[in-house]
Amino acid sequence: MGELKKLVEEGKIKYIGLSEACASTIRRAHAVHPITAVQMEWSLWTRDLEEEVVPTCRELGIGIVLIVLLDEDSSGVSLGQAENFEHNKLVFEKLNLMAARKGCTFRN
């Protein structure tokens, strides 16, 4: 973070963001230099960031940029892993039908 802070001070970069960071890492980084955004997977399948990351970002005024991967070529994110894709696709379709019956929209 110290090196990134220097780059901001030199005018070489304008903002600093983090990807897939836990709440304690976000706090430590933000103490060195304000973090603009944190990139995270957040979906029906991945809700754990709501416990600590979302409240931390809200408290510190940090935006959250969502990662949403649904294609079979995705890697590294549980939702998009090939072995999970077909199962998750079926779950998504069932949720879409349930939402339609209730007069709601469902978006991933």
Secondary structure, 3 states (H helix, E strand, C coil): CHHHHHHHHCCCCCCCEEECCCHHHHHHHHHHCCCCEEEEECCCCCCHHHCCHHHHHHHHCCEEEEECCCCCCCCCCHHHCHHHHHHHHHHHHHHHHHHHHCCCCCCC
